Amino acid sequence: MKNLTANKGELHSKQILLTFLKNKRGTFLPVIIVFCLPLLLYLQTLSFGFTYFDDNEIIINNITFLSNFRNAPQIFLQEAFLEKSTPLYRPLQTLSYMADMHLSGWNNTWMYHLTNTLLLGLIACLLFLLLRKFLIPLKLALLSTLVYCAHPLFISTIAWIPARGDLLLSFFSLLSFLFFIEHLQKGKVIFLFLNWLTFTLALFCKETAAILPFLFIIYYFTFSSEKRFEKKYLLNIVLYAISGIFWFWLHSIATGNFTNQNDYGLTQFISNLQTIPESFANFFLPFDIALIPSFSLLKILIGLGIITMIIVLFFINKERSKKEKVFCLSWFLFLLLPTMVHKTEYIDYLNHRFFLPLIGILLFVLFLLPKKWIEEKDIKRKIVVNGGFFCIFALLSSLTFIQSRSYSDPITFWNSSISQNPDNPLMYNNRGYVKDNRSDFQGAINDYTKAIELNPNFALAYYNRGNAYGTKGDLAEAIKDYDKAIELNPNFALAYYNRGNTYRMKGDLAEAIKDYDKAIELNPNFAYAYNNRGSAYNDEGDHEMAIKYYNKAIEMDPNYAVAYYNRGNAFDYMGDHEMAIKDYDKAIELNPNYAEAYTNRGLAYYIKGNVKEAIRNLDKVIELEPNFAYAYTTRGAAYYTIGYLAEAIKDYNKAIELDPNYANAYYNRGIAYKAKGMLKEAEQDFKMYEKLKKK
């Protein structure tokens, strides 16, 4: 009897173990597969850089802000570009970039791409679990997930860093949906709380999430076993509303009165209706997918044909109820339509906006598959269906692997975009901007000129060409282009600002101040304009007026390191070295690699007689800028002051090595030689100094 009991216990243990292994094999292995394969597909993106398509404005232009984690709370009061220029409110996207920067140690693009790729893997897991919740058979759910995540239409969602908002939106939205379904199936209140929490997080990733509660309601009345609305869900509706009101309040603070209101509205929505058939054409025939698409009559007609077929199948297919199929189409339309109220000039639509909505169409297609095709009993048909999905996955993966390389670097990206849309002036303008940043000024000017040829009223191209001419030193041509940009767009604050900078370079401070005034009139929050207006007054010797405008620049942007640095210079000119040092301290706090601020703080300490602090600051300058001859000369002067003649001479030698025509370095070394009794060497240096000064 004892042995029989033991055998039964052993048998029971084996059954439990077998059941456990079966569950593991049935759930965890597919989850691991759907996480790893998309990850491997996009692993090459870790070697990619920025595209200079929004990522430069969102990340590169805000490195100082993003590199300081103490700015994290301010992210929730800033729009996506951190300059109150758009109504795009994506605080969790911005926070994720800040985290990437700190995790990688600096502005390393591999980390941004790694995060995007990992998010895709996690989204793939959630999508697989969602398909299983809709009773899609395991292998079909696995292959469908892989097909979806390998689709070339979604390359931009992963390979383009600024699509982070859509990835985060998809992650939290799918998670929120899974929690909602879990609650309906198991009745646990904790899942309702998690549903609300993840909905709120999705809302702070992208505005589209505001639609989710409506989809929850449609799902409830479509799939729930409860026949009528239960009062217990009123609390969640209240919580959704609280999150929405809180989000809307912060959104209003962050975006303010954005300047491009003409890009949003009913007209844009009607124009964007073409996006719907194009999305179907690209999804079902994933060939010739442009990086930055333009509407194509052929694709619109193909898409309309596919939509017609879907409508027919909707009515004739009996595999799922009409309510279930309506839910799938509602998912697509509800999550796509909010993105269609916005249209940017020269860009008809962007593919990453389809990533979450088209999950609804994937569901619809899977719902249409006859049950007998995917039942365990009908092995042959099941093999054909699964084999078909596997072949599609292999084909799409190959296309995606090859086409994603277009995102490898900015020139490749814009060259590919131009080859796809050779008549789009924006492409040439943006490639010109990349060349400008690579110091290929003539190449940039050629591209801006091409953009202007394609559209003679393209104000931005004139503005950018003006910047390129200005950098080349051709100030007259620069002013001509700024004039034209302002003629075409009288409200172009940046054009006034940069024309002011050009006048200042020419020494025409009166015209420069007029332009800064106009830029400030058009954009009262324009911190750069206040700063440069202050610098114009500083050039005139009116340091008090300069400080007034630097104060205003700092008021507009408390993290504007250059404004603190410039105000410090103004205080220095006025002899107030204490206040100057405080401002240099703040500039360095905001930008720890600010070599000029260390230099001038060192000089301020030197003038105050604190030579050790002066040397410490100049050490830092040389660490940051090892070829900065002026820093060696200044540190040499500090060493000379405390009697370290050998160190002083060594620094002067280095300064002269870096700049053989640096007259003051010869003069200072001559003084050090004289103090050391090396009169012959001193006389030679003084002669060299006189010779260079005559040039």
C-alpha positions as CSV (number, residue, x, y, z in Angstrom):
1,M,0.0,0.0,0.0
2,K,2.8,2.3,0.9
3,N,4.6,1.6,-2.4
4,L,1.4,2.1,-4.4
5,T,0.9,5.5,-2.8
6,A,4.5,6.4,-3.6
7,N,4.1,5.3,-7.2
8,K,0.9,7.3,-7.5
9,G,2.7,10.4,-6.1
10,E,5.6,9.8,-8.5
11,L,3.1,9.5,-11.4
12,H,1.3,12.7,-10.3
13,S,4.6,14.5,-10.1
14,K,5.5,13.4,-13.6
15,Q,2.1,14.6,-14.9
16,I,2.6,18.0,-13.3
17,L,6.1,18.2,-14.8
18,L,4.9,17.2,-18.3
19,T,2.1,19.7,-18.1
20,F,4.5,22.4,-17.0
21,L,6.9,21.6,-19.9
22,K,4.0,21.6,-22.3
23,N,2.9,25.0,-21.2
24,K,6.4,26.3,-21.4
25,R,6.8,24.9,-24.9
26,G,3.4,26.3,-25.8
27,T,3.9,29.8,-24.5
28,F,7.5,30.8,-23.7
29,L,9.3,29.4,-26.7
30,P,7.1,31.3,-29.2
31,V,7.5,34.4,-27.1
32,I,11.2,34.0,-27.2
33,I,11.1,33.5,-30.9
34,V,9.0,36.5,-31.7
35,F,11.3,38.6,-29.4
36,C,14.6,37.4,-30.9
37,L,13.9,37.2,-34.7
38,P,12.8,40.9,-35.2
39,L,15.7,41.8,-32.9
40,L,18.2,40.0,-35.2
41,L,16.6,41.5,-38.3
42,Y,17.3,45.0,-37.1
43,L,20.6,44.4,-35.3
44,Q,22.5,46.0,-38.1
45,T,20.8,49.4,-37.2
46,L,23.1,49.6,-34.2
47,S,25.8,50.8,-36.5
48,F,23.6,53.4,-38.1
49,G,23.8,57.1,-37.4
50,F,21.3,60.0,-37.4
51,T,19.4,60.7,-40.6
52,Y,19.1,64.5,-40.0
53,F,15.4,64.1,-40.5
54,D,14.0,65.6,-37.3
55,D,16.5,63.7,-35.1
56,N,18.9,66.6,-35.4
57,E,16.3,69.0,-34.1
58,I,14.9,66.7,-31.4
59,I,18.2,65.3,-30.1
60,I,21.3,66.9,-31.5
61,N,20.1,70.5,-31.0
62,N,19.1,69.6,-27.4
63,I,22.1,67.7,-26.2
64,T,22.9,70.1,-23.4
65,F,19.3,69.8,-22.1
66,L,19.0,66.0,-22.5
67,S,22.4,65.3,-20.9
68,N,21.3,66.7,-17.6
69,F,18.9,64.4,-15.8
70,R,17.8,67.2,-13.5
71,N,15.9,68.5,-16.5
72,A,13.6,65.4,-16.5
73,P,10.6,67.2,-14.8
74,Q,10.8,70.0,-17.4
75,I,10.2,67.4,-20.1
76,F,6.6,67.3,-19.2
77,L,6.3,71.0,-19.8
78,Q,8.0,70.9,-23.2
79,E,6.8,69.8,-26.7
80,A,8.6,67.1,-28.7
81,F,11.2,69.6,-30.3
82,L,11.7,71.4,-26.9
83,E,11.0,74.8,-28.5
84,K,7.2,75.3,-28.4
85,S,7.1,75.2,-32.2
86,T,4.6,72.3,-32.7
87,P,1.6,70.8,-30.9
88,L,3.4,67.4,-30.7
89,Y,3.5,66.4,-27.0
90,R,5.7,63.3,-26.5
91,P,7.3,63.6,-23.0
92,L,8.0,59.9,-22.5
93,Q,9.7,59.8,-25.9
94,T,12.0,62.7,-24.8
95,L,12.6,61.0,-21.5
96,S,13.6,57.8,-23.3
97,Y,16.2,59.8,-25.3
98,M,17.5,61.3,-22.1
99,A,17.8,57.7,-20.6
100,D,19.6,56.5,-23.8
101,M,22.1,59.3,-23.5
102,H,22.9,58.5,-19.9
103,L,23.0,54.7,-20.4
104,S,25.5,55.1,-23.3
105,G,27.6,57.7,-21.6
106,W,26.9,60.4,-24.2
107,N,25.1,61.1,-27.5
108,N,25.8,57.6,-29.0
109,T,23.4,56.7,-31.8
110,W,23.9,52.9,-31.2
111,M,22.0,53.3,-28.0
112,Y,19.0,55.0,-29.6
113,H,18.8,52.3,-32.2
114,L,19.2,49.5,-29.6
115,T,16.3,50.9,-27.6
116,N,14.1,51.1,-30.8
117,T,15.1,47.5,-31.6
118,L,14.4,46.2,-28.1
119,L,11.0,47.9,-28.1
120,L,10.2,46.1,-31.4
121,G,11.0,42.8,-29.7
122,L,8.8,43.6,-26.8
123,I,6.0,44.8,-29.0
124,A,6.3,41.5,-31.0
125,C,5.7,39.6,-27.7
126,L,2.7,41.6,-26.9
127,L,1.2,41.3,-30.4
128,F,1.7,37.5,-30.2
129,L,-0.1,37.4,-26.9
130,L,-2.9,39.6,-28.2
131,L,-3.4,37.3,-31.2
132,R,-3.7,34.4,-28.8
133,K,-6.3,36.3,-26.8
134,F,-8.3,36.5,-30.1
135,L,-8.0,32.7,-30.3
136,I,-5.6,32.7,-33.3
137,P,-3.9,29.2,-33.3
138,L,-0.4,29.3,-31.7
139,K,1.7,28.7,-34.8
140,L,-0.3,31.0,-36.9
141,A,-0.1,33.7,-34.3
142,L,3.6,33.2,-34.1
143,L,4.1,33.5,-37.9
144,S,1.6,36.3,-38.2
145,T,3.5,38.3,-35.6
146,L,6.8,37.7,-37.4
147,V,5.4,38.7,-40.7
148,Y,4.0,41.9,-39.3
149,C,7.3,42.9,-37.5
150,A,9.3,42.1,-40.6
151,H,7.2,44.1,-42.9
152,P,9.2,46.7,-45.0
153,L,6.4,49.3,-44.5
154,F,7.5,49.6,-40.8
155,I,11.3,50.0,-41.4
156,S,11.0,53.7,-40.5
157,T,9.3,52.8,-37.2
158,I,12.4,51.0,-36.0
159,A,15.4,52.4,-38.1
160,W,14.3,56.0,-37.8
161,I,15.1,57.3,-34.3
162,P,12.3,59.9,-34.1
163,A,9.6,57.1,-34.5
164,R,10.3,56.2,-30.9
165,G,7.0,57.8,-29.9
166,D,5.1,55.3,-32.1
167,L,7.0,52.4,-30.7
168,L,6.3,53.5,-27.1
169,L,2.6,54.2,-28.0
170,S,2.3,50.7,-29.5
171,F,4.0,49.0,-26.5
172,F,1.8,50.7,-23.9
173,S,-1.4,50.5,-26.0
174,L,-1.0,46.7,-26.6
175,L,-0.1,46.2,-22.9
176,S,-3.2,48.2,-21.9
177,F,-5.4,46.1,-24.2
178,L,-4.0,42.9,-22.8
179,F,-4.7,44.0,-19.2
180,F,-8.3,45.0,-20.2
181,I,-8.9,41.6,-21.8
182,E,-7.3,39.9,-18.7
183,H,-9.8,41.7,-16.5
184,L,-12.8,40.7,-18.6
185,Q,-11.6,37.1,-18.6
186,K,-10.5,36.8,-14.9
187,G,-12.5,39.6,-13.2
188,K,-9.5,40.8,-11.1
189,V,-9.6,44.5,-10.3
190,I,-5.8,44.8,-10.5
191,F,-6.0,44.3,-14.2
192,L,-8.3,47.3,-14.5
193,F,-5.9,49.4,-12.6
194,L,-3.0,48.3,-14.8
195,N,-5.1,48.9,-17.9
196,W,-5.7,52.5,-16.7
197,L,-2.0,53.0,-15.8
198,T,-0.7,51.8,-19.1
199,F,-3.3,53.8,-21.0
200,T,-2.0,56.9,-19.2
201,L,1.6,56.1,-20.1
202,A,0.5,55.6,-23.7
203,L,-1.1,59.0,-23.6
204,F,2.2,60.6,-22.7
205,C,3.9,58.8,-25.6
206,K,1.7,60.1,-28.4
207,E,-1.7,61.9,-28.7
208,T,-3.3,59.0,-30.6
209,A,-3.7,57.1,-27.3
210,A,-6.6,59.3,-26.5
211,I,-8.6,57.0,-28.8
212,L,-7.9,53.9,-26.7
213,P,-10.9,54.1,-24.3
214,F,-13.3,54.1,-27.3
215,L,-11.7,50.9,-28.6
216,F,-12.0,49.4,-25.1
217,I,-15.7,50.1,-25.1
218,I,-16.1,48.6,-28.6
219,Y,-14.2,45.5,-27.6
220,Y,-16.3,45.2,-24.4
221,F,-19.6,45.2,-26.3
222,T,-18.1,42.9,-29.0
223,F,-16.3,40.2,-27.1
224,S,-17.4,40.5,-23.4
225,S,-19.7,37.8,-22.1
226,E,-21.5,40.6,-20.1
227,K,-24.5,41.7,-22.0
228,R,-24.8,45.3,-20.7
229,F,-22.5,47.9,-19.3
230,E,-21.6,47.2,-15.6
231,K,-21.4,50.0,-13.1
232,K,-18.1,48.8,-11.8
233,Y,-16.5,50.2,-15.0
234,L,-17.6,53.8,-14.2
235,L,-14.5,54.1,-12.0
236,N,-12.2,53.3,-14.9
237,I,-14.1,55.8,-17.1
238,V,-13.5,58.5,-14.4
239,L,-9.8,57.5,-14.2
240,Y,-9.5,57.8,-18.0
241,A,-11.1,61.2,-17.8
242,I,-8.7,62.3,-15.0
243,S,-5.7,61.2,-17.0
244,G,-7.0,62.9,-20.1
245,I,-7.7,66.2,-18.3
246,F,-4.2,66.1,-16.6
247,W,-2.6,65.3,-20.0
248,F,-4.5,68.1,-21.7
249,W,-3.5,70.6,-19.1
250,L,0.2,69.7,-19.4
251,H,-0.1,69.6,-23.2
252,S,-1.5,73.1,-23.2
253,I,1.4,74.4,-21.1
254,A,4.0,72.6,-23.2
255,T,2.8,73.5,-26.7
256,G,1.5,77.0,-26.1
257,N,0.6,79.0,-29.2
258,F,2.5,76.9,-31.8
259,T,3.4,78.8,-35.0
260,N,2.4,76.2,-37.7
261,Q,-1.3,76.1,-37.1
262,N,-1.9,76.0,-40.9
263,D,-0.5,72.4,-40.9
264,Y,-3.5,71.1,-38.9
265,G,-7.2,71.0,-39.5
266,L,-10.1,69.7,-41.6
267,T,-8.5,70.7,-44.9
268,Q,-5.5,68.6,-44.1
269,F,-7.7,65.7,-42.9
270,I,-9.6,65.7,-46.2
271,S,-6.4,65.8,-48.2
272,N,-5.0,62.9,-46.1
273,L,-7.9,60.6,-46.9
274,Q,-5.7,59.3,-49.7
275,T,-3.5,57.8,-47.0
276,I,-6.1,55.1,-46.3
277,P,-5.9,53.4,-49.7
278,E,-2.2,54.0,-50.0
279,S,-1.7,52.2,-46.6
280,F,-3.6,49.1,-47.9
281,A,-1.6,49.1,-51.1
282,N,1.7,49.3,-49.2
283,F,0.6,46.7,-46.7
284,F,-0.6,44.0,-49.1
285,L,1.9,44.8,-51.9
286,P,5.1,45.8,-49.9
287,F,7.2,46.8,-52.9
288,D,8.5,50.3,-53.9
289,I,7.9,51.7,-50.4
290,A,9.4,55.2,-50.3
291,L,11.3,56.5,-47.3
292,I,9.3,59.7,-47.5
293,P,6.3,58.8,-49.6
294,S,4.3,61.0,-52.0
295,F,0.7,60.1,-53.0
296,S,0.6,57.8,-56.1
297,L,-2.5,57.5,-58.2
298,L,-1.6,53.9,-59.0
299,K,-1.3,53.0,-55.3
300,I,-4.5,54.8,-54.5
301,L,-6.3,52.8,-57.2
302,I,-4.8,49.5,-56.0
303,G,-5.7,50.4,-52.4
304,L,-9.3,51.2,-53.4
305,G,-9.4,47.8,-55.1
306,I,-8.2,46.1,-51.9
307,I,-10.7,48.1,-49.8
308,T,-13.5,47.0,-52.1
309,M,-12.4,43.4,-51.7
310,I,-12.4,43.8,-47.9
311,I,-15.9,45.2,-48.0
312,V,-17.1,42.2,-50.0
313,L,-15.3,39.8,-47.7
314,F,-16.8,41.5,-44.7
315,F,-20.3,40.6,-45.9
316,I,-19.8,37.2,-47.4
317,N,-17.3,35.7,-44.9
318,K,-19.1,33.9,-42.0
319,E,-16.1,32.8,-40.0
320,R,-16.4,35.6,-37.5
321,S,-19.4,37.8,-36.6
322,K,-19.8,41.2,-38.2
323,K,-19.3,42.8,-34.8
324,E,-15.9,41.2,-34.5
325,K,-14.9,42.3,-38.0
326,V,-16.2,45.8,-37.2
327,F,-13.9,45.9,-34.2
328,C,-10.9,45.1,-36.4
329,L,-11.7,47.9,-38.9
330,S,-12.5,50.3,-36.0
331,W,-9.0,49.5,-34.6
332,F,-7.5,50.6,-37.9
333,L,-9.6,53.7,-38.5
334,F,-9.8,55.0,-35.0
335,L,-6.0,54.8,-34.5
336,L,-5.1,56.2,-38.0
337,L,-7.6,59.1,-38.3
338,P,-6.1,61.3,-35.5
339,T,-2.8,61.3,-37.4
340,M,-4.5,62.6,-40.5
341,V,-5.4,66.1,-39.2
342,H,-1.7,67.0,-39.7
343,K,0.1,67.6,-43.0
344,T,3.5,69.0,-43.5
345,E,4.4,70.8,-46.7
346,Y,6.2,68.6,-49.2
347,I,5.5,65.4,-47.1
348,D,2.2,63.6,-47.9
349,Y,2.5,61.1,-45.1
350,L,5.0,59.0,-43.1
351,N,4.9,55.2,-42.9
352,H,5.6,54.9,-39.1
353,R,2.1,56.2,-38.4
354,F,0.7,52.9,-39.8
355,F,2.5,50.7,-37.3
356,L,-0.2,50.5,-34.6
357,P,-3.4,51.0,-36.8
358,L,-2.6,48.2,-39.2
359,I,-2.7,45.6,-36.4
360,G,-6.4,45.9,-36.9
361,I,-6.1,44.9,-40.6
362,L,-3.8,42.0,-39.6
363,L,-6.6,40.8,-37.2
364,F,-9.2,41.2,-39.9
365,V,-7.2,39.1,-42.3
366,L,-6.7,36.4,-39.7
367,F,-10.4,36.5,-38.8
368,L,-11.3,35.8,-42.4
369,L,-9.2,32.6,-42.6
370,P,-11.6,29.6,-42.7
371,K,-11.4,27.6,-39.5
372,K,-11.0,24.4,-41.4
373,W,-7.8,25.7,-42.8
374,I,-6.2,26.1,-39.4
375,E,-7.8,23.3,-37.4
376,E,-5.6,20.6,-36.0
377,K,-7.5,18.0,-37.9
378,D,-6.9,19.5,-41.3
379,I,-3.1,19.0,-41.3
380,K,-2.5,19.5,-45.0
381,R,-4.3,22.9,-45.2
382,K,-2.7,23.9,-41.9
383,I,0.8,23.1,-43.4
384,V,-0.1,25.2,-46.5
385,V,-1.3,28.2,-44.4
386,N,1.7,28.1,-42.0
387,G,4.1,27.4,-44.9
388,G,2.6,30.4,-46.8
389,F,3.1,32.7,-43.8
390,F,6.7,31.4,-43.3
391,C,7.5,32.1,-47.0
392,I,6.0,35.6,-46.7
393,F,8.1,36.2,-43.5
394,A,11.3,35.1,-45.3
395,L,10.6,37.4,-48.3
396,L,9.6,40.4,-46.2
397,S,12.7,39.9,-43.9
398,S,15.0,39.9,-46.9
399,L,13.4,43.1,-48.2
400,T,13.5,44.8,-44.8
401,F,17.1,43.8,-44.2
402,I,18.3,45.3,-47.5
403,Q,16.0,48.4,-47.5
404,S,16.7,49.4,-43.9
405,R,20.3,50.2,-44.9
406,S,19.0,53.4,-46.4
407,Y,18.9,54.7,-42.8
408,S,22.6,54.0,-42.2
409,D,23.7,57.7,-42.5
410,P,22.2,61.0,-43.5
411,I,23.7,61.3,-47.0
412,T,22.6,57.7,-47.8
413,F,19.1,58.5,-46.4
414,W,18.6,61.7,-48.5
415,N,20.2,60.2,-51.6
416,S,17.7,57.3,-51.4
417,S,14.9,59.8,-50.8
418,I,15.9,61.9,-53.8
419,S,16.1,58.8,-56.1
420,Q,12.5,57.9,-55.0
421,N,11.2,61.5,-55.3
422,P,13.5,63.4,-57.6
423,D,11.1,66.3,-58.0
424,N,10.6,67.0,-54.2
425,P,12.4,70.2,-53.3
426,L,12.4,69.3,-49.6
427,M,14.7,66.3,-50.2
428,Y,17.4,68.6,-51.8
429,N,17.0,71.1,-49.1
430,N,17.5,68.5,-46.4
431,R,20.5,66.9,-48.1
432,G,21.9,70.4,-48.4
433,Y,21.6,70.8,-44.7
434,V,23.5,67.6,-44.1
435,K,26.3,68.8,-46.5
436,D,26.3,72.2,-44.7
437,N,26.9,70.4,-41.4
438,R,29.8,68.4,-43.0
439,S,31.4,71.7,-44.1
440,D,30.7,70.9,-47.8
441,F,29.3,74.4,-48.2
442,Q,29.4,74.5,-52.0
443,G,27.7,71.1,-52.2
444,A,25.0,72.5,-49.8
445,I,24.6,75.6,-51.9
446,N,24.1,73.4,-55.0
447,D,21.4,71.4,-53.3
448,Y,19.6,74.5,-52.0
449,T,19.8,76.0,-55.5
450,K,18.2,72.8,-56.9
451,A,15.4,73.0,-54.3
452,I,14.8,76.7,-55.3
453,E,14.7,75.7,-59.0
454,L,12.0,73.1,-58.2
455,N,10.1,75.6,-56.1
456,P,11.1,79.3,-56.5
457,N,8.9,80.2,-53.5
458,F,10.6,77.8,-51.1
459,A,11.5,80.3,-48.3
460,L,13.3,77.7,-46.2
461,A,15.7,76.8,-49.0
462,Y,16.7,80.5,-49.4
463,Y,17.2,80.8,-45.7
464,N,19.4,77.7,-45.6
465,R,21.4,78.8,-48.6
466,G,21.9,82.1,-46.8
467,N,23.3,80.2,-43.9
468,A,25.7,78.4,-46.2
469,Y,26.9,81.6,-47.9
470,G,27.3,83.2,-44.4
471,T,29.5,80.3,-43.2
472,K,31.6,80.5,-46.4
473,G,32.1,84.2,-45.6
474,D,30.0,85.5,-48.6
475,L,28.0,87.9,-46.4
476,A,26.5,89.9,-49.3
477,E,25.0,86.7,-50.9
478,A,23.8,85.6,-47.5
479,I,21.9,88.8,-46.9
480,K,20.3,88.6,-50.4
481,D,19.0,85.1,-49.6
482,Y,17.7,86.2,-46.2
483,D,16.0,89.1,-47.9
484,K,14.2,86.7,-50.3
485,A,13.2,84.3,-47.5
486,I,11.7,87.2,-45.6
487,E,9.9,88.5,-48.7
488,L,8.4,85.1,-49.2
489,N,7.6,84.6,-45.5
490,P,7.4,87.9,-43.6
491,N,6.9,86.0,-40.4
492,F,10.1,84.1,-40.7
493,A,11.7,84.9,-37.3
494,L,14.8,82.8,-37.9
495,A,15.5,84.6,-41.2
496,Y,15.5,88.0,-39.4
497,Y,17.7,86.5,-36.6
498,N,20.3,85.1,-39.0
499,R,20.3,88.2,-41.1
500,G,20.9,90.1,-37.9
501,N,23.9,87.8,-37.2
502,T,25.2,88.5,-40.7
503,Y,24.9,92.3,-40.3
504,R,26.7,92.0,-36.9
505,M,29.5,90.1,-38.7
506,K,29.7,92.9,-41.2
507,G,29.9,95.4,-38.3
508,D,26.5,97.0,-39.0
509,L,25.2,96.8,-35.5
510,A,22.3,99.1,-36.0
511,E,20.8,96.9,-38.8
512,A,21.6,93.8,-36.6
513,I,19.7,95.2,-33.7
514,K,16.7,96.0,-36.0
515,D,16.6,92.4,-37.2
516,Y,16.9,91.0,-33.7
517,D,14.0,93.3,-32.6
518,K,11.9,92.0,-35.5
519,A,12.7,88.4,-34.6
520,I,11.7,89.0,-31.0
521,E,8.5,90.7,-32.1
522,L,7.6,87.7,-34.2
523,N,8.6,85.2,-31.4
524,P,8.6,86.8,-28.0
525,N,10.1,83.6,-26.5
526,F,13.1,83.7,-28.9
527,A,16.0,83.3,-26.4
528,Y,18.7,83.3,-29.1
529,A,17.5,86.6,-30.4
530,Y,17.6,88.2,-27.0
531,N,21.1,86.8,-26.4
532,N,22.5,88.0,-29.7
533,R,20.8,91.4,-29.3
534,G,22.7,91.6,-26.0
535,S,25.9,90.7,-27.8
536,A,25.3,93.5,-30.3
537,Y,25.1,95.9,-27.4
538,N,28.2,94.4,-25.9
539,D,30.0,95.0,-29.2
540,E,29.0,98.7,-28.9
541,G,30.4,98.9,-25.4
542,D,26.9,99.2,-23.8
543,H,27.4,96.4,-21.3
544,E,24.5,97.3,-19.0
545,M,22.1,97.1,-21.9
546,A,23.7,93.8,-23.0
547,I,23.2,92.4,-19.5
548,K,19.5,93.4,-19.7
549,Y,19.0,91.3,-22.9
550,Y,21.1,88.4,-21.6
551,N,18.8,88.4,-18.5
552,K,15.8,88.2,-20.9
553,A,17.4,85.3,-22.8
554,I,18.0,83.4,-19.5
555,E,14.4,84.1,-18.5
556,M,13.1,82.6,-21.7
557,D,15.5,79.6,-21.4
558,P,17.0,79.0,-17.9
559,N,19.2,76.3,-19.4
560,Y,20.8,78.5,-22.1
561,A,24.5,78.0,-21.2
562,V,25.7,80.5,-23.9
563,A,23.6,83.3,-22.4
564,Y,25.2,82.8,-19.0
565,Y,28.6,82.8,-20.6
566,N,27.9,86.0,-22.5
567,R,26.5,87.7,-19.4
568,G,29.7,86.6,-17.6
569,N,31.7,88.3,-20.3
570,A,29.7,91.5,-19.9
571,F,30.2,91.5,-16.1
572,D,34.0,90.9,-16.8
573,Y,34.1,94.0,-19.1
574,M,32.5,96.0,-16.3
575,G,35.1,94.8,-13.8
576,D,32.6,92.7,-11.8
577,H,34.6,89.5,-11.8
578,E,32.6,87.9,-8.9
579,M,29.4,88.1,-10.9
580,A,31.3,87.0,-14.0
581,I,32.6,83.9,-12.2
582,K,29.1,83.0,-11.0
583,D,27.8,83.1,-14.6
584,Y,30.7,81.0,-15.9
585,D,30.0,78.5,-13.1
586,K,26.4,78.2,-14.3
587,A,27.4,77.9,-18.0
588,I,29.8,75.1,-17.0
589,E,27.1,73.4,-14.8
590,L,24.8,73.3,-17.8
591,N,27.5,72.3,-20.3
592,P,30.5,70.6,-18.5
593,N,32.5,70.6,-21.8
594,Y,32.2,74.4,-22.3
595,A,35.9,75.2,-23.0
596,E,35.4,78.9,-23.6
597,A,33.6,79.2,-20.2
598,Y,36.5,77.5,-18.5
599,T,38.9,79.8,-20.3
600,N,37.2,83.0,-19.2
601,R,36.6,81.8,-15.7
602,G,40.3,81.1,-15.5
603,L,41.1,84.6,-16.7
604,A,38.6,86.1,-14.2
605,Y,40.3,84.1,-11.4
606,Y,43.7,85.3,-12.7
607,I,42.7,88.9,-12.6
608,K,41.3,88.4,-9.1
609,G,44.7,87.1,-8.1
610,N,43.6,83.4,-7.5
611,V,46.3,81.9,-9.8
612,K,45.8,78.3,-8.6
613,E,42.1,78.4,-9.7
614,A,43.1,80.1,-12.9
615,I,45.6,77.2,-13.7
616,R,43.0,74.6,-12.7
617,N,40.5,76.0,-15.2
618,L,43.1,76.3,-17.9
619,D,44.1,72.7,-17.3
620,K,40.5,71.8,-18.1
621,V,40.4,73.9,-21.2
622,I,43.6,72.1,-22.5
623,E,42.0,68.7,-21.6
624,L,38.9,69.7,-23.7
625,E,40.8,71.5,-26.5
626,P,44.4,70.2,-26.6
627,N,45.2,72.3,-29.7
628,F,44.0,75.6,-28.3
629,A,47.1,77.8,-28.4
630,Y,45.5,80.7,-26.5
631,A,44.9,78.4,-23.5
632,Y,48.6,77.4,-23.3
633,T,49.7,81.1,-23.5
634,T,47.3,82.1,-20.8
635,R,48.3,79.2,-18.5
636,G,51.9,80.1,-19.2
637,A,51.2,83.6,-18.0
638,A,49.7,82.2,-14.8
639,Y,52.7,80.0,-14.2
640,Y,55.0,83.0,-14.8
641,T,53.1,85.0,-12.1
642,I,53.8,82.4,-9.4
643,G,57.4,82.0,-10.6
644,Y,57.1,78.6,-12.4
645,L,59.3,79.8,-15.3
646,A,60.1,76.3,-16.7
647,E,56.4,75.4,-16.9
648,A,55.6,78.9,-18.4
649,I,58.2,78.4,-21.1
650,K,57.0,74.9,-21.8
651,D,53.4,76.2,-22.3
652,Y,54.6,79.1,-24.6
653,N,56.6,76.5,-26.6
654,K,53.4,74.5,-27.1
655,A,51.4,77.6,-28.1
656,I,54.0,78.5,-30.7
657,E,54.1,74.9,-32.0
658,L,50.4,75.0,-32.5
659,D,50.4,78.6,-34.0
660,P,53.8,79.7,-35.3
661,N,52.4,83.2,-36.0
662,Y,51.1,83.8,-32.4
663,A,52.9,87.1,-31.6
664,N,51.9,87.3,-28.0
665,A,53.2,83.8,-27.3
666,Y,56.7,85.0,-28.5
667,Y,56.5,88.1,-26.4
668,N,55.5,86.3,-23.2
669,R,58.1,83.6,-23.7
670,G,60.7,86.4,-24.2
671,I,59.7,87.9,-20.8
672,A,60.0,84.4,-19.2
673,Y,63.5,83.9,-20.8
674,K,64.6,87.3,-19.6
675,A,63.4,86.5,-16.1
676,K,65.4,83.3,-16.3
677,G,68.5,85.1,-17.5
678,M,68.3,83.7,-21.0
679,L,68.8,87.1,-22.6
680,K,69.8,85.9,-26.1
681,E,66.6,83.7,-26.4
682,A,64.6,86.6,-25.0
683,E,66.0,89.0,-27.6
684,Q,65.1,86.6,-30.4
685,D,61.5,86.3,-29.2
686,F,61.1,90.0,-28.9
687,K,62.4,90.5,-32.5
688,M,60.0,87.8,-33.7
689,Y,57.1,89.5,-31.8
690,E,57.9,92.9,-33.5
691,K,58.1,91.1,-36.9
692,L,54.8,89.5,-36.5
693,K,53.1,92.6,-35.2
694,K,54.1,94.5,-38.4
695,K,52.4,92.0,-40.6
